[in-house]
């Protein structure tokens, strides 16, 4: 076998091993901190509801609606005292924060108990800013199960004591696509934590 082919095989196997290592670390590291719809999760000062897409008519997508409903339920039950809504303020793609605030207002969440972070353009920024800007050291992170492993990995590794609650209230279109996309993003999350911290996609 030629030397060049051998080198290519070694490089390929090394990259594959690193990808598997990163995926396993991100997706399984905090799985014991994941709770289904809040059953058994311990009380925390804040629920962090991660942003998601918004429909063209300004309504939350199915995934975002479910995250907000679960966050409101935790608030109503007294599991959390406040809700941090974190996502795009419109400078990156679309204003998720406006939609999230209006939805929670309509559910009866007190205005003073809603904290807004419009610079949570990615999960990494949402976790990092929750700690560094809003001084949140303990929280319940609310998102879909396919996203929760990565979100907990980032928040906990950045310095937060974070548990997670699944927000899978319905069956979602393109669930397989989003699951595969999040698996790929797991390697990026591992890289961001262990190799090189990323810059925000938008200057603010």
HELIX and SHEET records of a PDB file:
HELIX    1   1 UNK A    3  UNK A   28  1                                  26    
HELIX    2   2 UNK A   31  UNK A   33  5                                   3    
HELIX    3   3 UNK A   62  UNK A   76  1                                  15    
HELIX    4   4 UNK A   96  UNK A  106  1                                  11    
HELIX    5   5 UNK A  111  UNK A  113  5                                   3    
HELIX    6   6 UNK A  123  UNK A  132  1                                  10    
HELIX    7   7 UNK A  145  UNK A  157  1                                  13    
HELIX    8   8 UNK A  175  UNK A  194  1                                  20    
SHEET    1   A 6 UNK A  34  UNK A  35  0                                        
SHEET    2   A 6 UNK A 161  UNK A 166  1                                        
SHEET    3   A 6 UNK A 138  UNK A 143  1                                        
SHEET    4   A 6 UNK A  44  UNK A  50  1                                        
SHEET    5   A 6 UNK A  80  UNK A  86  1                                        
SHEET    6   A 6 UNK A 114  UNK A 117  1                                        
END                                                                             
